[in-house]
Amino acid sequence: MINENILNGFDWSNYYTLNQLKEEFGVSQSTIYHWRTKGLKTTKIGGKPIFQKSNVLEFFNRTK
């Protein structure tokens, strides 16, 4: 479990959770896993991946 104090003041507006990324792009979890193997940068909080929005944009611009 994530200690709530660690996340106080964390700016979530610059990040997608896995579920948010799936919903935003209309893709499955396996597609996101594939993107990660192709270089989509991921950060983990409490063992769960989060995706910085700027990294997602960079990934798509690079893989056009």
N, CA, C and O atoms as a GROMACS GRO file, in nm:
protein
  256
    1MET      N    1   0.084  -0.118   0.000
    1MET     CA    2   0.000   0.000   0.000
    1MET      C    3   0.089   0.124   0.000
    1MET      O    4   0.192   0.129   0.067
    2ILE      N    5   0.048   0.223  -0.075
    2ILE     CA    6   0.124   0.347  -0.085
    2ILE      C    7   0.096   0.435   0.035
    2ILE      O    8  -0.019   0.456   0.074
    3ASN      N    9   0.202   0.487   0.094
    3ASN     CA   10   0.188   0.580   0.204
    3ASN      C   11   0.132   0.711   0.149
    3ASN      O   12   0.195   0.775   0.065
    4GLU      N   13   0.015   0.751   0.196
    4GLU     CA   14  -0.053   0.870   0.144
    4GLU      C   15   0.033   0.996   0.157
    4GLU      O   16   0.022   1.086   0.074
    5ASN      N   17   0.117   1.004   0.260
    5ASN     CA   18   0.201   1.123   0.278
    5ASN      C   19   0.300   1.141   0.164
    5ASN      O   20   0.336   1.254   0.131
    6ILE      N   21   0.343   1.032   0.104
    6ILE     CA   22   0.438   1.040  -0.007
    6ILE      C   23   0.375   1.112  -0.125
    6ILE      O   24   0.443   1.184  -0.198
    7LEU      N   25   0.245   1.094  -0.144
    7LEU     CA   26   0.178   1.148  -0.261
    7LEU      C   27   0.117   1.286  -0.239
    7LEU      O   28   0.065   1.347  -0.333
    8ASN      N   29   0.122   1.337  -0.116
    8ASN     CA   30   0.071   1.472  -0.091
    8ASN      C   31   0.147   1.571  -0.176
    8ASN      O   32   0.269   1.574  -0.174
    9GLY      N   33   0.074   1.650  -0.252
    9GLY     CA   34   0.136   1.751  -0.337
    9GLY      C   35   0.185   1.699  -0.471
    9GLY      O   36   0.237   1.776  -0.551
   10PHE      N   37   0.168   1.568  -0.497
   10PHE     CA   38   0.210   1.513  -0.626
   10PHE      C   39   0.115   1.563  -0.732
   10PHE      O   40  -0.007   1.554  -0.716
   11ASP      N   41   0.169   1.615  -0.841
   11ASP     CA   42   0.088   1.674  -0.948
   11ASP      C   43   0.048   1.565  -1.048
   11ASP      O   44   0.123   1.537  -1.142
   12TRP      N   45  -0.068   1.505  -1.028
   12TRP     CA   46  -0.117   1.397  -1.114
   12TRP      C   47  -0.158   1.448  -1.251
   12TRP      O   48  -0.176   1.367  -1.342
   13SER      N   49  -0.173   1.579  -1.270
   13SER     CA   50  -0.218   1.631  -1.399
   13SER      C   51  -0.116   1.608  -1.510
   13SER      O   52  -0.150   1.618  -1.627
   14ASN      N   53   0.008   1.577  -1.474
   14ASN     CA   54   0.112   1.552  -1.573
   14ASN      C   55   0.133   1.403  -1.601
   14ASN      O   56   0.226   1.367  -1.674
   15TYR      N   57   0.048   1.317  -1.545
   15TYR     CA   58   0.067   1.173  -1.556
   15TYR      C   59  -0.063   1.102  -1.592
   15TYR      O   60  -0.172   1.150  -1.563
   16TYR      N   61  -0.048   0.988  -1.657
   16TYR     CA   62  -0.157   0.894  -1.677
   16TYR      C   63  -0.133   0.773  -1.588
   16TYR      O   64  -0.020   0.727  -1.574
   17THR      N   65  -0.239   0.722  -1.528
   17THR     CA   66  -0.231   0.589  -1.469
   17THR      C   67  -0.250   0.491  -1.585
   17THR      O   68  -0.283   0.531  -1.696
   18LEU      N   69  -0.228   0.364  -1.560
   18LEU     CA   70  -0.247   0.262  -1.663
   18LEU      C   71  -0.390   0.267  -1.717
   18LEU      O   72  -0.412   0.265  -1.838
   19ASN      N   73  -0.486   0.273  -1.628
   19ASN     CA   74  -0.627   0.277  -1.671
   19ASN      C   75  -0.659   0.403  -1.750
   19ASN      O   76  -0.733   0.397  -1.848
   20GLN      N   77  -0.606   0.517  -1.708
   20GLN     CA   78  -0.629   0.641  -1.781
   20GLN      C   79  -0.569   0.634  -1.921
   20GLN      O   80  -0.630   0.681  -2.017
   21LEU      N   81  -0.449   0.577  -1.933
   21LEU     CA   82  -0.384   0.565  -2.063
   21LEU      C   83  -0.465   0.473  -2.155
   21LEU      O   84  -0.484   0.503  -2.273
   22LYS      N   85  -0.513   0.361  -2.101
   22LYS     CA   86  -0.596   0.270  -2.178
   22LYS      C   87  -0.721   0.340  -2.228
   22LYS      O   88  -0.759   0.326  -2.344
   23GLU      N   89  -0.785   0.416  -2.141
   23GLU     CA   90  -0.908   0.487  -2.176
   23GLU      C   91  -0.882   0.599  -2.276
   23GLU      O   92  -0.956   0.616  -2.373
   24GLU      N   93  -0.777   0.676  -2.252
   24GLU     CA   94  -0.745   0.790  -2.338
   24GLU      C   95  -0.719   0.748  -2.483
   24GLU      O   96  -0.760   0.817  -2.576
   25PHE      N   97  -0.652   0.636  -2.501
   25PHE     CA   98  -0.613   0.592  -2.634
   25PHE      C   99  -0.696   0.475  -2.686
   25PHE      O  100  -0.678   0.431  -2.799
   26GLY      N  101  -0.789   0.425  -2.603
   26GLY     CA  102  -0.878   0.318  -2.645
   26GLY      C  103  -0.806   0.190  -2.680
   26GLY      O  104  -0.838   0.123  -2.779
   27VAL      N  105  -0.706   0.156  -2.598
   27VAL     CA  106  -0.625   0.037  -2.623
   27VAL      C  107  -0.630  -0.057  -2.503
   27VAL      O  108  -0.677  -0.020  -2.395
   28SER      N  109  -0.581  -0.178  -2.524
   28SER     CA  110  -0.578  -0.277  -2.417
   28SER      C  111  -0.448  -0.265  -2.336
   28SER      O  112  -0.355  -0.195  -2.375
   29GLN      N  113  -0.447  -0.334  -2.224
   29GLN     CA  114  -0.327  -0.336  -2.141
   29GLN      C  115  -0.210  -0.402  -2.215
   29GLN      O  116  -0.095  -0.362  -2.198
   30SER      N  117  -0.240  -0.503  -2.296
   30SER     CA  118  -0.133  -0.568  -2.370
   30SER      C  119  -0.071  -0.475  -2.474
   30SER      O  120   0.049  -0.485  -2.502
   31THR      N  121  -0.150  -0.386  -2.532
   31THR     CA  122  -0.096  -0.287  -2.625
   31THR      C  123   0.000  -0.194  -2.554
   31THR      O  124   0.106  -0.161  -2.606
   32ILE      N  125  -0.037  -0.152  -2.434
   32ILE     CA  126   0.050  -0.063  -2.358
   32ILE      C  127   0.178  -0.136  -2.319
   32ILE      O  128   0.286  -0.077  -2.320
   33TYR      N  129   0.167  -0.263  -2.284
   33TYR     CA  130   0.287  -0.343  -2.256
   33TYR      C  131   0.378  -0.346  -2.379
   33TYR      O  132   0.499  -0.332  -2.367
   34HIS      N  133   0.319  -0.364  -2.496
   34HIS     CA  134   0.396  -0.364  -2.620
   34HIS      C  135   0.466  -0.229  -2.639
   34HIS      O  136   0.584  -0.224  -2.675
   35TRP      N  137   0.394  -0.120  -2.616
   35TRP     CA  138   0.455   0.014  -2.627
   35TRP      C  139   0.572   0.027  -2.532
   35TRP      O  140   0.675   0.085  -2.567
   36ARG      N  141   0.558  -0.029  -2.412
   36ARG     CA  142   0.667  -0.021  -2.314
   36ARG      C  143   0.790  -0.097  -2.364
   36ARG      O  144   0.903  -0.052  -2.343
   37THR      N  145   0.769  -0.211  -2.429
   37THR     CA  146   0.884  -0.286  -2.482
   37THR      C  147   0.948  -0.213  -2.598
   37THR      O  148   1.064  -0.237  -2.631
   38LYS      N  149   0.872  -0.123  -2.662
   38LYS     CA  150   0.924  -0.045  -2.775
   38LYS      C  151   0.983   0.090  -2.732
   38LYS      O  152   1.028   0.168  -2.815
   39GLY      N  153   0.982   0.116  -2.599
   39GLY     CA  154   1.050   0.235  -2.549
   39GLY      C  155   0.967   0.339  -2.476
   39GLY      O  156   1.020   0.443  -2.439
   40LEU      N  157   0.838   0.314  -2.456
   40LEU     CA  158   0.757   0.407  -2.378
   40LEU      C  159   0.809   0.409  -2.235
   40LEU      O  160   0.810   0.306  -2.167
   41LYS      N  161   0.853   0.525  -2.189
   41LYS     CA  162   0.910   0.538  -2.055
   41LYS      C  163   0.799   0.529  -1.950
   41LYS      O  164   0.691   0.586  -1.965
   42THR      N  165   0.830   0.457  -1.845
   42THR     CA  166   0.735   0.432  -1.737
   42THR      C  167   0.801   0.459  -1.603
   42THR      O  168   0.920   0.432  -1.584
   43THR      N  169   0.723   0.513  -1.511
   43THR     CA  170   0.765   0.531  -1.373
   43THR      C  171   0.672   0.444  -1.290
   43THR      O  172   0.556   0.424  -1.327
   44LYS      N  173   0.720   0.393  -1.179
   44LYS     CA  174   0.634   0.312  -1.093
   44LYS      C  175   0.617   0.380  -0.958
   44LYS      O  176   0.711   0.435  -0.901
   45ILE      N  177   0.495   0.375  -0.910
   45ILE     CA  178   0.463   0.420  -0.775
   45ILE      C  179   0.390   0.306  -0.708
   45ILE      O  180   0.285   0.262  -0.755
   46GLY      N  181   0.444   0.258  -0.600
   46GLY     CA  182   0.383   0.146  -0.530
   46GLY      C  183   0.374   0.022  -0.617
   46GLY      O  184   0.283  -0.059  -0.601
   47GLY      N  185   0.469   0.006  -0.710
   47GLY     CA  186   0.471  -0.109  -0.798
   47GLY      C  187   0.378  -0.098  -0.918
   47GLY      O  188   0.372  -0.190  -1.000
   48LYS      N  189   0.305   0.012  -0.929
   48LYS     CA  190   0.211   0.030  -1.039
   48LYS      C  191   0.267   0.134  -1.136
   48LYS      O  192   0.320   0.237  -1.094
   49PRO      N  193   0.256   0.107  -1.267
   49PRO     CA  194   0.314   0.200  -1.364
   49PRO      C  195   0.231   0.327  -1.378
   49PRO      O  196   0.108   0.324  -1.375
   50ILE      N  197   0.301   0.438  -1.394
   50ILE     CA  198   0.239   0.564  -1.433
   50ILE      C  199   0.320   0.617  -1.551
   50ILE      O  200   0.436   0.582  -1.568
   51PHE      N  201   0.257   0.700  -1.630
   51PHE     CA  202   0.317   0.745  -1.754
   51PHE      C  203   0.312   0.897  -1.760
   51PHE      O  204   0.205   0.957  -1.758
   52GLN      N  205   0.428   0.959  -1.768
   52GLN     CA  206   0.434   1.105  -1.778
   52GLN      C  207   0.382   1.143  -1.916
   52GLN      O  208   0.426   1.087  -2.017
   53LYS      N  209   0.290   1.238  -1.921
   53LYS     CA  210   0.226   1.276  -2.047
   53LYS      C  211   0.329   1.318  -2.151
   53LYS      O  212   0.313   1.286  -2.269
   54SER      N  213   0.432   1.389  -2.111
   54SER     CA  214   0.534   1.432  -2.208
   54SER      C  215   0.609   1.312  -2.266
   54SER      O  216   0.648   1.315  -2.382
   55ASN      N  217   0.629   1.206  -2.187
   55ASN     CA  218   0.694   1.085  -2.238
   55ASN      C  219   0.605   1.013  -2.338
   55ASN      O  220   0.654   0.956  -2.435
   56VAL      N  221   0.474   1.014  -2.316
   56VAL     CA  222   0.380   0.952  -2.409
   56VAL      C  223   0.384   1.026  -2.542
   56VAL      O  224   0.391   0.964  -2.648
   57LEU      N  225   0.380   1.159  -2.537
   57LEU     CA  226   0.386   1.238  -2.660
   57LEU      C  227   0.518   1.216  -2.734
   57LEU      O  228   0.520   1.202  -2.856
   58GLU      N  229   0.626   1.212  -2.660
   58GLU     CA  230   0.758   1.187  -2.719
   58GLU      C  231   0.761   1.050  -2.788
   58GLU      O  232   0.815   1.037  -2.898
   59PHE      N  233   0.704   0.950  -2.723
   59PHE     CA  234   0.702   0.816  -2.780
   59PHE      C  235   0.627   0.815  -2.912
   59PHE      O  236   0.674   0.757  -3.010
   60PHE      N  237   0.510   0.879  -2.916
   60PHE     CA  238   0.431   0.879  -3.040
   60PHE      C  239   0.497   0.962  -3.149
   60PHE      O  240   0.489   0.926  -3.266
   61ASN      N  241   0.560   1.071  -3.114
   61ASN     CA  242   0.631   1.152  -3.214
   61ASN      C  243   0.749   1.077  -3.271
   61ASN      O  244   0.782   1.093  -3.389
   62ARG      N  245   0.813   0.996  -3.191
   62ARG     CA  246   0.930   0.921  -3.234
   62ARG      C  247   0.893   0.801  -3.319
   62ARG      O  248   0.970   0.761  -3.406
   63THR      N  249   0.776   0.743  -3.296
   63THR     CA  250   0.738   0.620  -3.365
   63THR      C  251   0.643   0.643  -3.482
   63THR      O  252   0.582   0.547  -3.530
   64LYS      N  253   0.630   0.763  -3.528
   64LYS     CA  254   0.542   0.792  -3.644
   64LYS      C  255   0.586   0.716  -3.765
   64LYS      O  256   0.524   0.727  -3.871
   0.00000   0.00000   0.00000
